[in-house]
């Protein structure tokens, strides 16, 4: 019996999030797994991807330092 794997839905920022401040406001309310799916979404501009990447890097750093 074939197994169908559900397609991964890439999360996207709303179109009105077109400045770093507005993007950060959205990212502050976004869970980590959704951030990861946003990173490689081709609908985002390079500025949006940069802010998403910085947020991922910040959260990973916080988690890494938590256990030291």
ROMARKOL-239259 format. One record per residue (C-alpha): residue number from 1; residue in one letter; z, y negated, x negated. Coordinates in steps of 0.25 Angstrom, whole numbers, padded with zeros to 4 digits. Each point is the difference from the previous one (the first is absolute). Layout:
  seq  type      z      y      x
  NUM     A      Z      Y      X
...
END
This chain:
  seq  type      z      y      x
    1     X   0000   0000   0000
    2     X  -0004  -0013  -0006
    3     X   0011  -0011  -0003
    4     X  -0003  -0014   0003
    5     X   0007  -0010  -0008
    6     X   0002  -0013   0007
    7     X  -0007  -0012  -0007
    8     X   0009  -0010  -0007
    9     X   0001  -0013   0007
   10     X   0000  -0011  -0010
   11     X   0008  -0012   0004
   12     X  -0005  -0014   0000
   13     X   0005  -0013   0000
   14     X  -0003  -0009   0012
   15     X  -0012  -0009  -0003
   16     X   0009  -0013   0001
   17     X   0008   0004  -0012
   18     X  -0010  -0007  -0009
   19     X   0010  -0007  -0010
   20     X   0011   0006  -0009
   21     X   0011  -0005   0008
   22     X  -0005   0006   0013
   23     X  -0003   0013  -0006
   24     X   0014   0001  -0006
   25     X   0006  -0003   0014
   26     X  -0008   0012   0005
   27     X   0004   0009  -0012
   28     X   0015  -0003   0001
   29     X  -0001   0007   0014
   30     X  -0008   0012  -0005
   31     X   0005   0013  -0004
   32     X  -0003   0006  -0014
   33     X  -0010   0011   0005
   34     X  -0008  -0011   0007
   35     X  -0001  -0008  -0012
   36     X  -0006   0011  -0008
   37     X  -0010   0002   0011
   38     X  -0004  -0015   0000
   39     X  -0002   0000  -0015
   40     X  -0013   0007   0000
   41     X  -0006  -0005   0013
   42     X  -0013  -0007  -0003
   43     X   0001  -0010   0011
   44     X   0011  -0008  -0008
   45     X  -0004  -0011  -0009
   46     X   0003   0000  -0015
   47     X   0012  -0010   0003
   48     X   0005   0009   0011
   49     X   0000   0012  -0009
   50     X   0007  -0007  -0011
   51     X   0011  -0004   0009
   52     X   0001   0014   0005
   53     X   0000   0006  -0014
   54     X   0011  -0010  -0004
   55     X   0009   0004   0012
   56     X  -0002   0015  -0004
   57     X   0003  -0003  -0014
   58     X   0013  -0008   0004
   59     X   0005   0011   0009
   60     X  -0002   0011  -0010
   61     X   0007  -0008  -0010
   62     X   0012  -0002   0010
   63     X   0000   0015   0003
   64     X  -0001   0004  -0015
   65     X   0012  -0009  -0004
   66     X   0009   0004   0012
   67     X   0003   0014  -0007
   68     X   0003  -0006  -0014
END
